[in-house]
Amino acid sequence: MMIESPQSLQRLKSTEEMPGDYGLPWIGETFELFSREERFYWRHFHKYGPIFKTRILGQKFAFLFGPEANRLVLMEQSDHVSTTLGWAFLKPLFGNGLLFLEGEEHRATRRLMYPAFHGRAIASYFETVQTLVQAFVKDWAKQDSVSLVSEFRKLTLIIASRLFLGTQTDREVEQTSQWFLELLTGRLAVTRLDVPFTAYGRSQRARRQLVNFLRPVIQQRLRQGNLEASQDVLGLLLAAVDENGDRLSETEVINQSLFLLVAGHETTATLLTWLIFELGAHPEWRSRLRAEQAEVLKNEPLNISHLKQLPLFTNVLKEAERLYPPVYGMPRGVIKDIEYAGYRIPAGWYVDVSPMVTHRLPELYSDPDRFDPDRFAPPREEDKKHPFALVGFGSGPHGCLGFEFAQMEMKIILSTLLRQYDWTVTPERSSIAPVIQPSKTQNQVRAHFRPI
């Protein structure tokens, strides 16, 4: 006879007993979330603690904050939740990309895409990225000041367009970038009618133009053959074959390429903006990074082998990810009941975990609002207090496939800027720190670069 433990006999509380407020009928607290963004999370966290309920656009949500919540949703019970439902508002724009696949379909597609983002593939992109970066930043000292988020968006879009869409000429890059930016305008469109006079309609037209651009490019690459030797992601996606001989279809390659364009553009640009802002406010860290780079490179050009020999570079990137994670919330639709913190959260609800809140918990990170990359160096290694303490790029089955690519791209950009320039930033950090609403502040951030 099995005797149940006292813990298993404890009554699970219903979500109705959870702290929080559903807000207005149907609409709930939608307006506050969409208008205040990060501040919505912080206000509710300070009022209710690490778990609370609300209603967004008619859907009931449980917000769960902290590393254990991250572990549950992103890993342990990831099969109980759906990213497709969580990010459903983006699917009409970006197609059936990796974020919108579930279960075996997701695993199979991810296995096919994996070789394009690791090992030799990453090394093969190095020269392209470095050449594009050097050309893009060469005149920054001639400008009075540089809008960091605007310029980094342009740069990361150029890199993504070359590698993910296979564009070759400057004209192609300019055209595909224009279509992509038009596509993005439909993300938060309230009226979702595919007609020319709406933002959503214009974004759908831009998506069709990108698809029409990619189809002949793909056919040309297939005719050329030798795809295994490609030095861009598009070619390697076309070359990918699994153990059963299956390949990605043309439609699947297009969907994944467009999704990667999104994933590899905005998030990286935002992280770079705040990294350069923090380094502009901390000259001692610019000096330490230059010293490390000089010791490793010894006046040689940067190459792929150098990147793993720069631990201070890695730590400043981690600190930028901690303070300014690429997304502040990760929503999921609940498809099978989950249990957390004594509550049963039923299928039909939604859950949302927050890297942003986790990353500033004082029980994980000492003086959490402070820019302190040494927190990741031995013996402190604060991110190792819990395996889900640093999740800016996600974790588990839906963790960022392009993490290594993003790290390479950002290290190349940082290395290039450190070798060519010194810089100051506005506004001064002391006037806006701690930055708890980066999405509303990033457009203010500018840098003045001067040659070294």
N, C-alpha and C positions, 0 to 999 in steps of 0.2 A: 504494500500500500504506500503510495507516494504522499508525503506530507508537504504541503505547500509552505513556503517561507512566509514569515510575517509581511515581508515587503510585497510579495505577490498577492497577499490578501488585502492590501490597502486599496481602498476605492479610488479609481481614477476619476478625477474631476472632469466635468464637461467643459467645453469651451465657453459655455454661457457663464461659468464661474470665473473665467479668466479676467484679469484686470483690463480696463480699456472701455471704449465708448464707440458704438456703431455710428454715431453721428446722425446726419439727416437720413430720412427714408431713401432707400435705393442708392442715392449718390454718396452717402456716408461722409468720409473725410477726404474725398477725391480732390477737391479744390486745394486744400491745404497741402496735400502730398505733391501735387503737380506744380504748385506755385512756390512752395518753400523747400522742396526737395530735401537736402540733407538736414535742414532745421526741423523738418517733420520728425525724422528719426530721433534727433537729439531731444526735442521737447518731450516726446512720448517716453523715451528711455529715462529721462530725469523724473518724469511724473509717475511712471508705472513700473520701472525696472526692466529686467531683461526679457520679459515676455508680456505681450499685450495683444488684444484683439481690436479690430476695426473693420470698417466696410469701405471698399473701393469699387466704384462703378458697379454696384450691386452685388459684388462678391465679398464673402467674409474672409478676412485675412487674420492669421496669427503671425506676429513678428517675433522672431526668436533670436536673441543676441548672445554672443559669446562662443568660445571655441567648441564647447560640447554641442551647441546647436549646429555649428558648422559641420562637425563630425557626423551628426545624425542625418542632416539633410543632404550634404554633399557626398557622403560615403556610405555610412551604415545602412540607411534606409533610402538610398537614392532610387531604388526600384519602386518605392512607394510614392514618389513624386514625379512630376512631369515638367521638364524645361519647356516643352512645346506649349503647354498651357500657360506657364509662367510668362513667356515672352511672346504670346500669341499675337499681340498687337503689331509685332515687327514682321511676322511671317509673310503677309501679302507683299511686302516690299522686297524682302531678301530671299524669298523662295524657300526651298526645302534644304537649307544649309544645315551643317552639322549640329547646330544648336537645337534644331527642330526635329531631330531624329531620336528615336527611343529604342531601347532594348537591343535585340540582335541586329537590326538594321543599323543602329548607331555604332555598335561594336564593329560590324563588318566594314562600314564606310571609314571609320576611324583607322582601322588596320590598313586599309588601302592608302589613306592619306598620310599615315605616319612617316613613311620613308622620305617624303618631301620636306620634312621639318626637323630632321635629325642627321647627325653624322656628316657624311660626305656631302649631302645636299646643302646643309648650312654652309659648309666651307666653299661650295661652288657659287654661292650668292655673294660672298664677301667682297670681291672686287667690284661687282656692280653697285652694291650699296655704298662702298667707300667712294667710288667715282662720283656717284650722284650727290653724296653729302658734300664732298669738297667743292663741287661746282656750285651747289646751292648756297653755301655760306660764305663764299669768297669775297663778297662785297658788303658784308654786314657792317664792317667798320665805317663804310661810307655813309651809312644812314644815321640820322640823329638818334633814333631809337628803333628797336625792333619789337613788334607785337609778337610775343613768344608763341602764344597758342595759334595765332593766325599763320605764322611762318612754319611752325612745326606741322600743322595740318597740311600745308602745301607740300612740305618735304616728304612726310610719311605717305601722302597720297601718290606722289610721284614714284616713290620706291615700290609701293604696293601695286600701282598700275603696271610698272615694268615687270614685276616678278609674278603677279597673280593673273594679269590679263594678257601678258605677252606683248605689250605695246613696245614698239621699237623706236619710232621717231618722236621728236618733241611735239609735232602736231597731233599724233595719236594720243600721247599722254594728255595734252591740253584738252582734246575732245572728250576722252573717256572721263577725265576728272570733272569736266563740266556736267556730263550726264550723271556722274555719281553724286555730285553735290545737289543736283536737282532731285535725285532719288531720295536723298536724306531729308528733304523738306517735308516728305509725307509721313515721317515717323510719328508725330504727335497730332496728325490731322484728325479733327473731330468728325468732319463730314467725309465719309469714305465712299465717295461716288467717283467712278472712273470716267470722268468727263473733263474736257480740256480746261474749264474755268475754275477748277478746284485744285488746291495744293496736292491732294491725293491723286487726282487725275494726271497732273503734270509729273508727279513722281513715278506713276505707273508707265507713262510714256517714256520717261528716261530709262526705266528698267528694260523696256522693250528695245530701246536703242542700244543699250549695252549688250543685250542678248544677240541682237542682229550683228553687232560688231564682232562678238566672240565666235559665232558659228563659222564664218569663213576662215578666221584665224585658226580654229581647231582643225578644220579640214585641211588647211595648208600644212599644218604641223604633222598631221597624220600622213600626208603624202610624202613629206620630206623624210620621215622615218628617223631612226637612231634617237628615239625619244629618251632612252636611258641615259644618254650623255647630255641631256638638257641642263642648262644653268639657270632655269627659272622654275617656279612652282607649277605653272600651267603645263609645261612639258612633262614634268615628273608625275603629275596627276594623270595625264594621258598614258604614261608608261606603266602606271601601277597595275599589278596583277596579283591576285591572292593565290593561296595554295590550291584552289580549285580551278584556277585559270580564269576567274571572273575579273572583269574590269569595270571601271566607272563608265556609265553611258555618257553621251554628249551632254544630255540634259543635266545629269548629276555633276559633271565637270563644271558646267556653267553655274549651277546653283552654288557649288562649293567655292568657286572662284569669286563670285559676287559676295558671298558671306565672308570670305577671307579678306576681301577688300574693306568691308566694314570693320571686322575685328582687328585688322592690322593698321587702322588709320586713326580713328578718334582716340582710342584708349592710349596708344603710344604717344600721340601728340600731347595729350593732357598730362601724362606722367612726365614727359620731357620738360614741359612748361614749368612744372613745380620743382623739378630737379634743378633746373638752371636758376630758378628764382631762389631756392634755398642756398645754392652754392654762391650766388651773387651776394647774398647776405652773410656768408661765412667765408671770408677770404682765407682763413686758416685751412679750410678744407680744400680750396682750390690749390693751395701750396702743397698740401700733403699728396693730393692726386697727381700733381705735376712731378713731384719727387719720385713717387712710385713708378710713374710712366717712364721717366728718364732712366731709372735704374733698370727697368725691364727692357726697354727698347734700345737704349744706348745709341741714340741718334739714328736708328734705322727706321724705315717706314713701318707703320703698324701692319701686322699680318695676323691671320686667324689664330696662330699658335700663341700669340701674346695674350689673348683675351682671358685665358684661364690662369694667367700669372699675375692678375691685377685684383687682389682681394679687396682693396679699398674701393675700387670701382664697383665691385659686386655689392659691397656694404652700403654705398651711397644709393645705389639703385634699390636695394631692399628698403632703405629708410624712406625714399620717395614713395615706394609702393605702400609702405605702412601708413604714412601720413596722408597720402593722396591716392588711395586705391582707384583703379580705372573705373570701377562701378561701385556705388555705395550700397546697393541692395541687389540681392539675387533671388528673384521670385520663382516659386514653383507651385504648380497645381497639385493638390493631394489626390492621388488616384486609389490609394489604399490607406486605411486608418494608420496614423502614426501616434506614438506616445512620447511625450517629452515633459519633463519637470512636473510629473504627476497629472498631466492633462492628456486626454484622448482627443486628438485633432482628426475629425472625420473626413473621409473622402468627400470631395465637393468643395472643401475649403481650399484656401491658398496659404502657403507659408512664405516668409521672406526672411533670409538671413543677411547680415550686414557686415562685410569686411571692415567698413569704416568704423563702426562702433567697436568691434572686436579689437581693432588695431590701436585703440586709445584707452583700453581698459588698464588701469594702474596696477591691477594684480598680475598682468602679463608684462607690461612695459613701464619701467620706471620713468617718472617725469614725462608722461606720454605725449605732451604737446611740444616737447623740445626736439629739435633736429639733432640727432645724436647717432650717426652711423656706427660708432664704436659699440653700440648695444648688441650688434650682431657678431662682433669679434670675440674670440676666446679671451678670457674664460666666461664672459657674461652670456653671450649667445641667447639672448632673451627670447628669440623666436622658437627655441627648442624646449621652452617650458611646456609646450603643448603642440602636438603635430598639426593642429588646425588653428594656431595662433596667427599665422601670416597667410592670408588666402586672397590676396589682391588679384591673382590670376586664376582663382577658383581652385578646385581640388576634386579628386575622385574621378568617376567616369567622364564627367563633362569639364574637367580641368582644361586649361588653355593649351591646345595642341601646338600653338605657335610660340610658346614661352621661350624656347631657346633662340628662335629667330628674333623675337623682340629684344632679348638680352644682347644679342650680337649687334643689332641695329642701334640700340641706345648707347652701347659702349663705343661704337665707331663714331657716333655723333659727339659724344662727350669727349673722346680722345681728340677729335679734330678741333673742337672749340678750345680745349685746353692748350693745344700746341700753337694755335694761331692767335688767340685773343685772351684778354682779361676783360671783365665786365662788372658793371654795377646794375642794380635793378630798382625799379619803382613800381608801386609804392614801397617805402621802406618796410621791412618785415615787422618792425616794432609797432607800426601803425595798423596792421591788419591781423597780426598773430594773436591767438591761435586761429588759423584759417579753418573754420568749421563748415564753411559753405563754399568749397572750391568752384563749383559749377557757376556760381553767381559772381565770383571774384576773378576768375582766370582771364577774362577779357581786359581787365585793368593792368595786367602784369606786362611790363615792358623792360627791355634790357638795352643798355648802351655798351657796345663792344668797341674795344680799342686794340690795335695790333700789339703784340708783345715784341 
